[in-house]
Amino acid sequence: MTSNSDHSHRKVGLLAGWGKFPIRVAEALRAQGFHTYCLGVTGFADPALAELCHDFRWSGLAKFGRAIRYFQRHGVTDATMAGKVHKVVLFQPWRWFRHLPDFRTIRMFIPHFLTRRKDCRDDSLLTAICDEFAREGIRFGPATDYAPQLLVRRGQLSARGLTAWQKKDVAFGWRLAREMGRLDVGQSVAVRDQAALAIEAVEGTDLCIRRAGELCRAGGFTVVKVAKPQQDMRFDVPTVGLGTLETLCAAGGKVLAIEAGRTIILDEPEVVAFADKHKLTLVALTDEDVATMVD
């Protein structure tokens, strides 16, 4: 990591979605002396970003032409995105009227939503967005380049470790989650007794966990969340926080296994304290760790 003085007054654009992740990125950028020009996605971003950034503006979900002009006007050539935009909004009735996309957005997504020549997987849509900004000289980089400390370290994070049966479930769920990631379906799966209870799709991790709890009234299930084999670290990096653990606890789950070095963990001390208080197991693993769990 370069020193703060090397970054003094350097400009960075931040495209901010839902959650605490954009807040932590904005804090890291400010601490390093960047001037951050932030576009908060209306209905998703936290208003607190306005206090952390050099300049802050709200932007509609489908206003990418306006977003490009905003960054150009402020001389921004390096940008990053952080925070979730829940994909379910793309499948609501009258979505085009709800979000009133500008011309550039319409042109960009014609192959995905109108002619259907391209699919609407996360990677496809987010790559299209990055490519559109790149055409105007605005390069998106990974948010974790600015805040690498948010990537979880390898090891057992909670006081409680994995039992022999839980190791089998983690290994089973890991293989399943990795395959779902390869297909760009989702990043999380819930399993018990080496059987899949719920697989994340557009609903997100929390709803996936809640569904597992509804289907497994006995509780005691394991949730595995990993990066895609082809993970582009510029966007959609697996992220967990206190809310994830609260949902797991309420649903009756007992284990959360995440991928070390490629998962963002927000407010780790609070997350670990919650896990210990509620006797949950939280581990950050690698493929090599999981391989040793398989007989």
C-alpha positions as CSV (number, residue, x, y, z in Angstrom):
1,M,0.0,0.0,0.0
2,T,1.4,3.4,-1.0
3,S,1.5,6.2,1.6
4,N,-1.2,8.8,2.1
5,S,0.9,11.5,0.6
6,D,1.2,9.7,-2.7
7,H,-2.6,9.8,-3.1
8,S,-3.1,13.4,-1.9
9,H,-6.0,15.0,-3.8
10,R,-6.1,12.2,-6.3
11,K,-9.6,11.8,-7.6
12,V,-11.6,8.6,-7.4
13,G,-15.2,7.9,-8.4
14,L,-17.4,5.7,-6.2
15,L,-20.6,4.1,-7.5
16,A,-22.3,3.2,-4.2
17,G,-25.1,0.7,-3.7
18,W,-26.7,-0.8,-0.6
19,G,-25.0,-1.7,2.7
20,K,-22.0,-0.7,4.8
21,F,-19.4,-1.8,2.2
22,P,-19.5,1.6,0.4
23,I,-19.2,3.4,3.8
24,R,-16.1,1.4,4.6
25,V,-14.6,2.1,1.2
26,A,-15.3,5.8,1.4
27,E,-13.7,5.9,4.9
28,A,-10.6,4.2,3.5
29,L,-10.4,6.5,0.5
30,R,-10.6,9.6,2.8
31,A,-8.0,8.2,5.1
32,Q,-5.6,7.8,2.2
33,G,-6.1,11.4,1.0
34,F,-8.3,10.7,-2.0
35,H,-10.9,13.2,-3.2
36,T,-13.9,10.9,-3.7
37,Y,-16.7,11.8,-6.1
38,C,-19.6,9.5,-5.2
39,L,-22.8,8.6,-7.0
40,G,-25.2,7.0,-4.6
41,V,-27.8,4.7,-6.2
42,T,-31.2,6.1,-5.2
43,G,-33.1,3.8,-2.9
44,F,-30.0,1.8,-2.0
45,A,-27.0,4.0,-0.9
46,D,-26.6,5.3,2.6
47,P,-27.0,9.1,2.9
48,A,-24.0,9.1,5.4
49,L,-21.8,8.8,2.3
50,A,-22.3,12.6,1.7
51,E,-20.3,13.3,4.9
52,L,-17.4,11.1,3.8
53,C,-16.9,12.1,0.2
54,H,-15.6,15.2,-1.5
55,D,-18.7,15.4,-3.5
56,F,-21.9,13.3,-3.4
57,R,-24.9,13.1,-5.8
58,W,-27.8,10.8,-6.0
59,S,-28.2,8.8,-9.2
60,G,-31.1,6.7,-10.5
61,L,-30.5,3.0,-11.1
62,A,-30.7,3.4,-14.9
63,K,-29.0,6.7,-15.4
64,F,-25.5,5.6,-16.6
65,G,-25.3,8.3,-19.1
66,R,-25.7,10.9,-16.4
67,A,-23.2,9.0,-14.2
68,I,-20.5,9.1,-16.9
69,R,-21.0,12.8,-17.4
70,Y,-20.8,13.4,-13.7
71,F,-17.4,11.7,-13.5
72,Q,-16.2,13.4,-16.7
73,R,-17.2,16.8,-15.3
74,H,-15.0,16.2,-12.3
75,G,-12.1,14.8,-14.1
76,V,-12.4,11.3,-12.7
77,T,-10.7,8.6,-14.7
78,D,-10.4,5.9,-11.9
79,A,-13.5,4.6,-10.3
80,T,-14.8,1.7,-8.2
81,M,-18.1,0.3,-7.2
82,A,-19.2,-1.0,-3.8
83,G,-22.5,-2.2,-2.4
84,K,-25.3,-4.4,-3.6
85,V,-28.1,-3.4,-6.0
86,H,-30.7,-6.1,-5.5
87,K,-31.3,-7.7,-8.8
88,V,-35.0,-8.3,-8.1
89,V,-35.8,-4.8,-9.1
90,L,-35.0,-5.8,-12.7
91,F,-38.0,-8.2,-12.6
92,Q,-40.6,-6.0,-11.2
93,P,-43.7,-5.0,-13.4
94,W,-43.2,-1.9,-15.5
95,R,-39.5,-1.8,-14.6
96,W,-38.7,0.6,-17.5
97,F,-41.3,3.1,-16.4
98,R,-40.2,2.8,-12.7
99,H,-36.6,3.6,-13.4
100,L,-36.9,5.7,-16.6
101,P,-33.5,4.8,-18.1
102,D,-31.6,7.4,-20.1
103,F,-30.7,6.8,-23.7
104,R,-27.2,5.5,-22.9
105,T,-28.6,2.9,-20.5
106,I,-31.2,1.8,-23.0
107,R,-28.6,1.4,-25.8
108,M,-26.2,-0.5,-23.4
109,F,-28.8,-3.0,-22.3
110,I,-30.7,-3.6,-25.6
111,P,-28.9,-6.9,-26.2
112,H,-29.8,-8.1,-22.6
113,F,-33.4,-7.0,-22.2
114,L,-34.8,-6.3,-25.7
115,T,-33.2,-8.4,-28.4
116,R,-32.2,-11.1,-25.8
117,R,-28.9,-11.8,-27.6
118,K,-27.1,-11.6,-24.3
119,D,-28.1,-13.0,-20.9
120,C,-28.8,-11.1,-17.7
121,R,-26.4,-12.8,-15.3
122,D,-24.6,-10.6,-12.8
123,D,-21.3,-10.8,-14.6
124,S,-22.8,-10.0,-18.0
125,L,-24.6,-6.9,-16.8
126,L,-21.8,-5.5,-14.6
127,T,-19.2,-6.1,-17.3
128,A,-21.4,-4.2,-19.7
129,I,-21.5,-1.3,-17.3
130,C,-17.7,-1.3,-16.7
131,D,-17.1,-1.5,-20.5
132,E,-19.4,1.5,-21.1
133,F,-17.5,3.6,-18.7
134,A,-14.2,2.5,-20.1
135,R,-15.2,3.7,-23.5
136,E,-15.2,7.2,-22.0
137,G,-11.8,6.8,-20.3
138,I,-13.2,5.9,-16.8
139,R,-11.6,2.7,-15.5
140,F,-13.3,0.6,-12.8
141,G,-10.9,-1.1,-10.4
142,P,-11.6,-3.4,-7.4
143,A,-12.8,-1.6,-4.2
144,T,-10.5,-4.0,-2.2
145,D,-7.5,-2.3,-3.8
146,Y,-8.3,0.7,-1.7
147,A,-9.5,-1.3,1.4
148,P,-7.6,-4.6,1.3
149,Q,-8.1,-5.0,5.1
150,L,-11.7,-5.9,4.5
151,L,-10.8,-9.2,2.9
152,V,-11.1,-11.9,5.5
153,R,-8.0,-13.7,6.7
154,R,-7.8,-17.5,6.7
155,G,-8.7,-19.4,9.8
156,Q,-11.2,-20.1,12.5
157,L,-12.7,-16.7,13.4
158,S,-15.2,-17.8,16.2
159,A,-14.3,-19.6,19.4
160,R,-16.4,-22.6,18.3
161,G,-14.8,-24.8,15.6
162,L,-16.3,-27.3,13.2
163,T,-17.4,-30.7,14.3
164,A,-16.7,-33.7,12.1
165,W,-20.2,-33.7,10.7
166,Q,-20.1,-30.0,10.0
167,K,-16.8,-30.5,8.1
168,K,-18.6,-32.9,5.8
169,D,-21.4,-30.4,5.2
170,V,-18.9,-27.6,4.6
171,A,-17.0,-29.7,2.0
172,F,-20.3,-30.7,0.3
173,G,-21.6,-27.1,0.3
174,W,-18.3,-25.8,-0.9
175,R,-18.3,-27.9,-4.0
176,L,-21.9,-27.0,-4.7
177,A,-21.4,-23.3,-4.1
178,R,-18.3,-23.3,-6.4
179,E,-20.3,-24.9,-9.2
180,M,-23.2,-22.4,-8.7
181,G,-20.7,-19.6,-8.9
182,R,-19.2,-21.0,-12.1
183,L,-22.6,-20.9,-13.6
184,D,-23.0,-17.3,-12.2
185,V,-26.2,-18.3,-10.4
186,G,-25.3,-17.3,-6.8
187,Q,-22.6,-17.4,-4.2
188,S,-24.3,-19.1,-1.2
189,V,-25.8,-22.5,-0.4
190,A,-27.4,-23.9,2.7
191,V,-26.9,-27.6,3.5
192,R,-27.5,-30.1,6.2
193,D,-26.5,-33.8,6.3
194,Q,-24.8,-33.3,2.9
195,A,-28.1,-32.3,1.3
196,A,-28.9,-29.0,-0.4
197,L,-31.6,-27.0,1.5
198,A,-31.4,-23.7,-0.4
199,I,-29.4,-22.2,-3.2
200,E,-29.0,-18.4,-3.6
201,A,-30.2,-16.9,-6.9
202,V,-31.5,-13.3,-7.4
203,E,-33.0,-13.1,-3.9
204,G,-29.6,-12.7,-2.1
205,T,-27.9,-14.4,0.8
206,D,-30.3,-13.4,3.6
207,L,-33.4,-14.7,1.9
208,C,-31.6,-17.9,0.9
209,I,-30.8,-18.4,4.6
210,R,-34.3,-17.7,5.7
211,R,-35.7,-20.1,3.2
212,A,-33.3,-22.8,4.5
213,G,-34.6,-22.1,8.0
214,E,-38.2,-22.6,6.8
215,L,-37.4,-25.9,5.1
216,C,-35.2,-27.2,8.0
217,R,-37.2,-26.6,11.2
218,A,-34.7,-28.7,13.1
219,G,-32.1,-26.1,12.4
220,G,-28.4,-26.8,12.7
221,F,-27.6,-26.2,9.0
222,T,-24.5,-24.9,7.4
223,V,-24.2,-21.9,5.0
224,V,-21.3,-21.7,2.6
225,K,-20.5,-18.6,0.7
226,V,-17.6,-18.5,-1.8
227,A,-16.3,-16.4,-4.7
228,K,-17.0,-17.5,-8.3
229,P,-14.1,-19.4,-9.9
230,Q,-14.0,-16.6,-12.5
231,Q,-14.6,-13.9,-9.8
232,D,-14.0,-10.4,-11.2
233,M,-12.8,-8.5,-8.1
234,R,-14.2,-5.2,-9.5
235,F,-17.7,-6.2,-8.6
236,D,-20.0,-8.6,-6.8
237,V,-17.3,-9.8,-4.3
238,P,-18.9,-12.0,-1.6
239,T,-19.7,-9.9,1.4
240,V,-20.9,-10.8,4.9
241,G,-21.5,-8.7,8.0
242,L,-23.5,-8.6,11.2
243,G,-26.8,-8.9,9.4
244,T,-25.7,-12.2,7.8
245,L,-25.0,-13.7,11.2
246,E,-28.2,-12.3,12.7
247,T,-30.2,-13.9,9.8
248,L,-28.3,-17.2,10.3
249,C,-29.1,-17.2,14.0
250,A,-32.7,-16.4,13.6
251,A,-33.2,-19.1,11.0
252,G,-31.6,-21.8,13.1
253,G,-28.3,-22.2,11.3
254,K,-25.1,-23.0,13.1
255,V,-22.2,-22.6,10.7
256,L,-21.1,-19.9,8.2
257,A,-18.1,-20.9,6.1
258,I,-16.6,-18.3,3.8
259,E,-13.7,-18.1,1.4
260,A,-10.5,-16.6,2.8
261,G,-8.9,-13.8,0.9
262,R,-11.8,-13.4,-1.5
263,T,-14.6,-12.5,0.8
264,I,-15.3,-9.1,2.4
265,I,-16.2,-9.2,6.1
266,L,-17.6,-5.9,7.5
267,D,-17.1,-4.9,11.1
268,E,-15.3,-8.2,11.9
269,P,-14.9,-7.7,15.7
270,E,-18.7,-7.2,16.1
271,V,-19.4,-10.2,13.8
272,V,-17.1,-12.5,15.7
273,A,-18.5,-11.3,19.0
274,F,-22.0,-12.1,17.9
275,A,-21.0,-15.5,16.7
276,D,-19.4,-16.3,20.0
277,K,-22.4,-15.0,22.0
278,H,-24.8,-17.2,20.0
279,K,-22.6,-20.2,19.8
280,L,-22.2,-20.0,16.0
281,T,-19.2,-21.2,14.0
282,L,-17.5,-18.8,11.6
283,V,-14.6,-20.0,9.5
284,A,-12.7,-18.6,6.5
285,L,-11.2,-21.4,4.4
286,T,-9.3,-22.0,1.2
287,D,-9.8,-24.8,-1.4
288,E,-6.8,-26.6,0.2
289,D,-8.5,-26.4,3.6
290,V,-11.7,-27.9,2.3
291,A,-9.8,-30.7,0.4
292,T,-8.5,-32.0,3.8
293,M,-12.1,-32.4,5.0
294,V,-13.0,-34.9,2.4
295,D,-12.3,-38.5,3.2
